[in-house]
Amino acid sequence: MSSQRRPGAHEARAVREHGDPLLSKILAEALAQTGTEARATHGWHSYPAGLHPDAAAVMLDAFDGPVHDPFCGGGTVLVEARLAGRDCSGTDLSPIATLVSHARTAAAEHAVAMRAMSRHLAEAARRRVDVEVPELCVRWYEPHVAQELGRLRDGIKAVEPGPVQDLLRALLSSIIVKSSFRESDTRNTRTPHHRPPGTTAILFHKKARELARLLEAMPPGPAPRIRLADARKVGPPPGTRLVLTSPPYPGVYDYLPMQQLRYAWLEIDPSPLMGGELGSRREFRSKGRTEALQHWREDNARWIATQAQGLSADGWMAIVVGDGLVGDRLVDALQPTVVAMQEAGLQIVARASADRPDHAREALRIEHLVLAHKP
């Protein structure tokens, strides 16, 4: 299986270890991972602020048994668990997250049908038949690009519901930002550029071939159990021995609005989910630092308690958490997380901390990996 590393994630500086010497060394190794890892399906669909794949691999190698990620995002932990032949599960509040996670860990048996259908859809998308374009999306695309995306959307809707249609929806999701004027997944800046007619459909088929090849190269293993669910209310499946996750950092991102183009094209209404997002930047802006921070602390304690309750006795919980950011002021996420783990009946055994350069603000932000044991 090929592995490609490209510069990307900010390097870890001055990694510090606390607690059990052996376990803190493992945590430090995981936290020190940097760069962009394109092993397996990790690089196939962009997804912001995910746990580093090598960090997940280090942790999975150190702790055995079924693993659960309550903030699975794009599926980093789930992909690594699949590669390691581990029983795994994940939840997320975002339908885009669960769509991408399912696609990145899909069974290879669906790859052939998905690839063949994508070719048919790409050919149809290049025919000049006018279709409806979501109003929100008009300013973000050249007209002919929007039309090709609309034809792909309509063609996918006509496919029989099931695993192949889900993979095709994930394929469409993978090119929505790339073919737009949006600068990136995390930057909403409009940067117009020209994409020749027909190339959006070609890109769709290219991504299908890439995904099929990657899925066929994945080792066989148990399919992850992935659910659209709120981590404050839904815990891990029975028998889970490791909860490994990286929840949203307070005040840093608005994860749900960040996906607005994908929600529009995939015809998903995110409004029922907006109030459930943890520590969103918009909440800190609308409620003010004090009230929003208190709300985040309460939500943080709720999800940790729920996951700890479902964790097997003698199991482990590992949380990657970093400083939040509100305006120019940092938000300490470590102390509330440690307190919440202890109040949930867990015993903190080790921690590693690293300085991450924030080049945009010419400052350092601290990231932590906290490990707790359930007696």
N, C-alpha and C positions, 0 to 999 in steps of 0.2 A: 504494500500500500504506500503510495507516494506521500511525502510530507514536504511542504514548502513553507518557508518562513520569510516574511517580509517585514520591514520596519513598520511600526504602527502604534501599538500601545506605549504609553510613557514608561520609561525605565523606573525600576524601583531603586531608591537610594537609601543607604544606611538602614538596612533591615535589622530590626532588633527583636530579640527573643525573650519571652517571659514564661515562667512556670516550669513544668516538667521538661528536663533537658532534651530527652529524645523526641518527645512530641512537638516541642516548640521548634526544634530543628526541622522537622517535617513541614510544619506550617511555614517557616521562613523560606524553605525551598519552594513551596507552592506559591507564596506571595511574591517571590522574586522573579517569576516567569514574566517575560515581556515579548514584544514583537507581535506579529499577526500570524497565526497558525492556520494553514489551509488544509490540514490533514482531514481525510474523509470528507464529510459534507459541511464542515465548518465554514468554508469560504463561499459556499454556493449562494446563500441569500444573506445580504447585509442585515445586521441587527445590532442596535446600539448598546454599548455599555455592558456587554456580556462578560461573564467569568472567563478567564483565560483557559483555553483547552488544556494546556499543560499543567495548570494549577489543579484543574479537576482530575487529571490523570494521576498526579502525585497523591492527591487525597484518596482517590479510589484504590490506589495500590496499597495505601497504608491501613485502610479500614475495610473490613469485609462485610458481606451480607447485602440484602436489598437496600437500594438507595433511593431517596426521594428529594426532589427539588421543588419547593412550594412557589418559587418565582422562576419558572423554567425558561422564560424568555424565548430566545431562538433555539434552545435545546442543547446548549453546550454540554451540560452534565449528562444529559440523556444520550448524546452521541458517544461520549467517552465511555459511558456505562455499556452501551451496545458493543463497542470495540473490545471491552474487557469481558464480555459475556456475562454481564451482571443483570440481575432482575432490577428494574428501575421504574420510576413513576415520576410524574410532574404535574403541576397545576399552574395556571396563570390566569389573571383577570382579563388579559387581552386576547381577543379572537385571532389577531394576527400572530401572536406568539404561539398559540396552540396550533395554528395552521402550519407555521414554519417548522415547529418542533415535530409534528407528525411527518412532514415531508422529509426532513433531514434524517429521520429514523425509520422510514417506510420500508416495507418488505420488498426485496429485489424482484419478487414474482410479478409486481405491478409495473416494472420498468419498461418492458417491451410494449405493453398496451399504451402506456403513457407516451412513450416516444413516438409511436405510430400515430396516435391521435393528435399529438402536437404538430406533426407534419401536415396533417389534413387541415387543422385549424389555422396554421400559418399561411397555407396556400389560400384559404378562403379570406383571410384578413387582408390580403393584398389586392383583392377585387374591390373596385370602387362602388361600394354600396353604402349610402349614407346611413349612419346610425346615431342614436342619441348619446350625447356626451354630458356627464354630470356638470351642472353649472359651476360648482366649486373648482372643477378641473380646467375650465376653458383657458384661463390665463396662464396656466402652467405648462401648456403644450403647444407645439405647432399644430395647426388644424389637421394635417394628414396623419400625424402621429396619434392624436387623440382618436381619430377615426379607426386606425388600426387597432388600438387598444380596445375600443368599443366593439369592434367585430370579434376580437378574441374573447372578450367578456361574453358576448351573446352566443358565440359558438360553444363556450364552456358550459353555459347554462343549459344548452340542449343535450349535453352528455348525460348519460344515466348517472344518478347520484350514487356515490360510493367512493372507494379508495382512489380510482383513476381520476374522477372529477376533482377530488380534493387535491391531488397532486397537480392537476392543471391549474387550479385556483392559486396554489402556491407558486407555480411558475409565473403566472400573471403578476402576482405580488412582487416577485423578484425583479421585474423590469419596470415597475411603475415609477419609482423614483429615478432610476437610471435614465429613463427615456424622457424625463421631465426637465423643466428649467430649474428645479430645486437644486441647490448646491450640494446637499447631502442629506442623509437621514436625520442628522441632528441640527442642521443649519437650514432655516427656512428662507434663506436669501434667494431671490429670483435672478438666475443667470442665464439669459437666453442663448441658445446655440442651435445650429442647424443639424438635423438628422435627415438624411435623404429618404424619400418615400420607399417603403418596402422594408427598410432595415429594422424597424421595430418588430415586424412579424418574423424576420430572420433571427433577430435576437431571441425571441420567444422559443423558436425551435432549437437554437443553439443551447440555450439554458436547459431545455429538455434533454438533449443529448448528453450534456454535462452531468445532470442529475442522474440520468439512467446509468451512466458509466460509474458514477460514484456509489450508487446504491448496489449495483452488481458486484462492486469490489468490497463491500462491507461483509464482514464475517457473519455467518448465521447466528442467531441468538434470539432470546425472548423479546417480543415486541413491548416497548414501553407503554405504560398506561398513562395517557395524557388526558387531562380534563380541564375544561374551562371552569375555574372555581376561584373563590376568594380564600387566600391563605389564612385569614383571620377566622374563617368558619369551617374550612375543610382541611383535615390533617392528613398524615401519610397513611397508606394502606397498612393493615395488620402485618406484623413481621418486619417492618422497616428497621434496619440497624444503623443507618446513617442518613441524617438530614444534612444535605450539602447545598448551600444556596448563597446568592448575593442579592439581597433585596434592594429596592431603590434607595439611593442616598437622599436624605431630606433636602428639598429645595433645589435640586440640581436639574432635573428634567421634568417635562410633562409628557410622559410616555404615550398616553392615549391620543392627545391631539397631534403628537409627532407623526402619527400614522394616518393623518386626515386624507391624504390622496388614496391610500390603499383602502380605507373604509369606503370612500366614495365609489371607486371602481368596483370593489367587491360587494357593494350594496349591503354594508353592515352599518347598523345604527349604534354608535358607541355611547350615546347619551346615557343609557341606564348604568353604564360602567363608570362614568366620570367621577361620581362621588366616592367610589371605592378605591381610587388610586392612592397609594401610600406616599405621603410626603411630597406631593406634587408642587412644582415651582409656582403654579398659579394660585394655590392655596396660601402659600406664604405671602404672595403679593396682595391677595384680596383680604385676608384675615389679619395680616400683620404677623411679625415674627413670634411674639409671645403666645398668641392663641394658636397659631398653626403649629408651633413647636410642641405645645402641650398635646394637641391632637395627634401629631405624629408619634409622640412617646406612648400615648394610649394605644394607638393602632399597632405600634411595634411590639408592645407587651402582649397584645391580644394574639398576634400571629405566632409569636414565639411560644406562648402558653399552649395554643392549639396544636402546634407541631410537636412540642414536648410531650403532651398528653398521649399522642398517638405513637410516639417512638417506643420501640421495645425496651424493656429493662436491659441494662448493660449496653445500651446503644449510645451513639454519639451524635452531637449536633455541631456542625462547623459553619460559621457565618462569616462571609467577607463583607465588611462594612467600611465606609469611608466618610471623611468629613463632608457634611453638607455645605451648601453655599447659598446665602441669602444676601443679595447685594454684594458688598465687599467683605462681609463678615462670615466667618466659618461657623458651622454648627457641629458640635461634638456629638458624634453618633456612637462612640465606643461606650461611654459610661452608661447611657440608657439601655444599651444592648446587653451589657454585662449584668446590670441590675435585673433586667427582664428575664434573662436566662436563669439567674439564681432564684428569683421569685417563682419561676416555673418548676422549681425542684431539681434543676440541673447543677452540677458541680463544675465550675470553671477549672480546667486543668492546664491549659497552655494558651499562649497568644503570641503572634508575631505582628510587628508593625513596620511599615515602610513609608518613606517619604516619596511622594509622586510629584514631579514638577508640573505645575499648571502654567504652561507657556503663555497662554492667552492673558493671564493676569500677573505673570512674572512672580509667581509665588509657589510655595510648597503646600500640598495637602496630604494628610496622613491617611493611609489605608490600613486596615487591621483584618486579621484572620483569627477569630476567636473559636476555641474548641472547648466543648463542655461534654460531660459524661452523665448519663442517666443511671443512677444506682439501681 
